[in-house]
Amino acid sequence: MKTSRNLVIGAALSTLFIAAALISFIWTPFDVTEMNIPSKLQTPNGTNWLGTDHFGRDIFSMIMVGARTSIAVALVAVGIGMGVGVPLGLAAAARQGSLLDEVIMRGNDLVFAFPSLVIAILITAVFGPGAINAIIAIGIFNIPVFARLTRSAALPLWQREFIMAARASGKGNARISMEHILPNVTNLLIVQGTIQFSLGILAEAGLSYVGLGAQPPLPSWGRMLADAQTMVSFAPHLALIPGGAIILTVLGLNLMGDGLRDLLDPRIRVERT
């Protein structure tokens, strides 16, 4: 079945890169900070499985550590987005039409007006470039995504009979939101979290590409692409390998998100049966 295939392929690709990131904490074939100029720009071979860069560093080791960087930045940024955006969305839905709802939604519109790259430029202009600032920039951009999704999914639930029964039993808005609304929107949040995770990896790569993400000597897929752009004509593997890693990781996460959506959405399950 298509759903199962997408989920399995996506989970396999995602697991591959997550495993590489975890393994890099305890082992890499070579030290990613060790330069070996006589061995620079080697193509893939038995010693350096994916070749070496212009400093003679092992690309396979850099891809492993770069996976750790990209996944950590994206994961924490999505966590910030969910941790702030979901409560805001629940509060806005619980107080639909109120001043609080209006303030939250207009605040979301304001953040949406500035892409994560622009937010990163503003942050780094004050605090300087780095992985932490990239996390903050991507996390801020994720907040309105989760706030809007949570609010739109929660609004119809407030008109349901079981919510009216909860009100009649004396429960307040905050308790109803946590005990009845949140469990019913969790599936949507899981799927959206997977999608935002993939977008976070793309955003981190883009920020690192322009020098606003992780800084040397910490490897980053985006910076590897930036370093390779002047050497594509005679060392194309320097761009193809990190670019392929980004593509496969994002593809895996998107396939997994698509599979999870089909698996967790009861309306799609009904249509397929």
C-alpha positions in Angstrom: 0.0 0.0 0.0 1.3 3.5 -0.8 0.9 4.8 2.7 3.0 2.0 4.1 5.6 2.4 1.4 6.0 6.1 2.1 6.2 5.6 5.8 8.8 2.7 5.6 11.0 4.5 3.0 10.8 7.8 4.9 11.5 6.1 8.3 14.5 4.2 6.8 16.1 7.3 5.3 15.5 9.3 8.5 16.8 6.6 10.7 20.0 6.3 8.6 20.9 9.9 9.1 19.8 10.0 12.8 22.0 6.9 13.3 24.9 8.6 11.6 24.5 11.6 13.9 24.3 9.5 17.0 27.3 7.4 16.0 29.4 10.6 15.3 29.3 11.3 19.1 31.5 8.3 19.7 33.2 7.5 16.4 34.1 8.9 13.0 36.6 7.5 10.6 38.7 10.6 10.9 38.9 13.7 13.1 36.9 16.4 11.3 39.2 19.1 12.5 42.3 17.3 11.2 43.7 18.8 8.0 45.8 16.8 5.6 46.8 19.1 2.8 48.8 16.4 0.8 45.5 14.4 0.5 43.2 17.3 -0.4 40.5 17.0 -3.1 40.7 13.2 -3.3 37.8 11.4 -5.0 36.1 8.5 -3.1 38.5 5.7 -2.4 39.2 2.9 0.0 40.6 5.1 2.7 38.4 8.1 2.4 35.0 6.6 1.4 33.5 9.9 0.1 36.8 11.6 -0.7 38.4 14.6 0.9 37.8 18.4 0.8 40.2 21.2 -0.1 41.8 20.9 3.3 42.2 17.2 3.1 39.5 16.5 5.7 37.5 13.3 5.3 34.1 14.1 3.8 32.3 11.0 5.2 33.3 12.1 8.8 32.1 15.6 8.1 28.8 14.4 6.7 28.3 12.4 10.0 29.0 15.3 12.2 27.1 17.6 9.9 24.1 15.4 10.3 24.4 15.9 14.1 24.5 19.7 13.6 21.6 19.9 11.3 19.4 17.5 13.3 20.2 19.2 16.6 19.4 22.7 15.3 16.2 21.6 13.6 15.0 19.4 16.5 15.5 22.2 19.1 14.0 24.8 16.8 10.9 22.7 16.2 10.7 22.1 20.0 10.7 25.8 20.6 8.0 26.3 17.9 5.8 23.6 19.5 6.5 24.6 23.1 5.4 28.2 22.5 3.1 27.9 19.5 0.8 25.1 20.8 -0.1 26.8 24.1 -0.7 30.1 22.2 -3.0 28.3 19.7 -4.9 26.6 22.5 -5.4 29.9 24.3 -6.5 31.7 21.1 -9.1 28.9 20.3 -10.4 28.9 23.9 -10.9 32.7 23.8 -12.1 33.0 20.1 -13.0 36.5 19.2 -11.5 38.0 22.3 -8.7 40.6 22.5 -6.3 37.8 23.5 -7.2 35.9 20.3 -6.7 39.0 18.2 -3.3 39.8 19.8 -2.0 36.2 19.2 -3.1 36.0 15.6 -1.8 39.5 14.7 1.5 38.6 16.4 1.6 35.5 14.2 1.1 37.6 11.1 3.9 39.9 12.2 6.3 37.0 12.5 5.2 35.5 9.2 6.1 38.8 7.5 9.8 38.0 8.2 11.3 34.8 6.8 13.7 32.9 9.1 16.7 34.1 7.1 15.7 37.8 7.7 15.1 37.0 11.4 18.5 35.3 11.5 20.2 38.4 10.0 18.6 40.6 12.6 19.6 38.3 15.4 23.2 37.8 14.2 23.6 41.6 13.6 23.2 41.9 17.4 24.6 38.7 18.8 26.8 37.4 16.0 26.5 34.2 13.8 26.3 30.7 15.4 24.2 27.6 15.8 22.4 29.0 18.8 21.2 32.0 16.9 20.2 29.8 14.0 18.1 27.8 16.5 16.5 30.9 17.8 15.7 32.3 14.3 14.2 29.0 13.1 12.3 28.5 16.4 10.7 31.9 16.2 9.6 31.2 12.7 8.0 27.9 13.8 5.9 29.5 16.6 3.2 30.9 14.3 3.0 27.7 12.3 2.1 25.6 15.3 -0.1 28.4 16.8 -2.2 28.7 13.6 -2.5 24.9 13.2 -3.5 24.3 16.8 -6.1 27.1 16.7 -7.6 26.0 13.4 -7.8 22.4 14.6 -9.2 23.3 18.1 -11.9 25.8 17.1 -14.4 23.1 15.7 -13.8 21.0 18.8 -15.1 23.7 21.1 -18.6 23.3 19.5 -18.7 19.5 20.2 -21.0 17.9 22.7 -18.2 16.5 24.9 -16.8 19.9 25.4 -20.2 21.3 26.4 -20.4 18.4 28.9 -17.0 19.3 30.2 -18.1 22.9 30.7 -21.3 21.7 32.4 -19.1 19.7 34.9 -17.4 22.9 35.9 -14.1 22.6 34.1 -12.4 25.8 33.0 -11.0 26.7 29.6 -7.4 25.8 30.6 -8.4 22.4 31.9 -10.6 21.6 28.9 -7.8 22.6 26.5 -5.3 20.3 28.2 -7.6 17.3 28.9 -9.9 17.3 25.9 -8.6 19.6 23.1 -4.9 18.9 23.0 -5.3 15.0 22.8 -7.6 15.5 19.8 -5.1 17.7 17.9 -1.9 15.7 18.8 -2.0 13.7 15.6 -2.0 16.8 13.5 0.9 18.3 15.5 3.0 15.1 15.1 2.6 15.3 11.3 3.3 19.0 11.2 6.3 18.6 13.5 7.8 16.1 11.1 7.3 18.5 8.2 8.7 21.4 10.1 11.7 19.2 11.1 12.6 18.8 7.5 12.1 22.5 6.8 14.3 23.2 9.8 17.1 21.2 8.3 16.7 23.1 5.0 16.7 26.4 6.9 19.8 25.4 8.9 21.6 24.5 5.7 20.6 27.8 4.1 21.7 29.8 7.1 25.0 28.0 7.2 25.4 28.5 3.5 25.4 32.3 3.9 27.6 32.1 7.0 24.9 32.7 9.7 24.6 29.1 11.0 27.1 26.8 12.7 30.6 28.2 12.6 34.0 26.5 12.0 35.4 24.1 13.0 31.9 22.5 13.5 31.0 20.9 10.2 27.7 21.9 8.5 26.1 20.6 5.3 25.3 24.2 4.3 28.8 25.5 4.8 30.2 22.4 2.9 28.1 23.5 0.0 29.3 27.1 0.3 32.9 26.0 0.4 32.4 23.7 -2.7 30.8 26.3 -5.0 34.1 27.5 -6.4 35.4 24.0 -7.0 32.4 22.3 -8.7 34.1 22.2 -12.1 37.1 20.1 -10.9 35.8 18.5 -7.7 32.0 18.1 -8.1 31.8 15.5 -5.3 32.4 18.3 -2.7 28.9 19.7 -3.6 27.1 16.6 -4.7 27.7 14.7 -1.4 26.4 17.3 1.1 23.7 18.3 -1.3 22.6 14.7 -1.6 22.6 14.3 2.2 20.3 17.3 2.5 18.0 16.0 -0.3 17.8 12.5 1.1 17.2 13.7 4.7 14.4 16.1 3.7 12.9 13.6 1.4 12.9 10.9 4.1 11.2 13.2 6.6 8.6 14.4 4.1 7.8 10.8 3.1 7.5 9.9 6.8 5.3 12.9 7.4 3.1 11.9 4.5 2.9 8.3 5.7 2.0 9.5 9.3 -0.7 11.8 8.0 -2.3 9.0 6.1 -1.9 6.6 9.1 -3.2 9.0 11.8 -5.9 10.9 9.9 -9.2 8.9 10.4 -10.8 10.6 7.4 -8.1 9.3 5.0 -8.3 5.9 6.6 -12.1 5.8 5.9 -11.6 7.0 2.3 -9.0 4.2 1.7 -11.2 1.4 3.1 
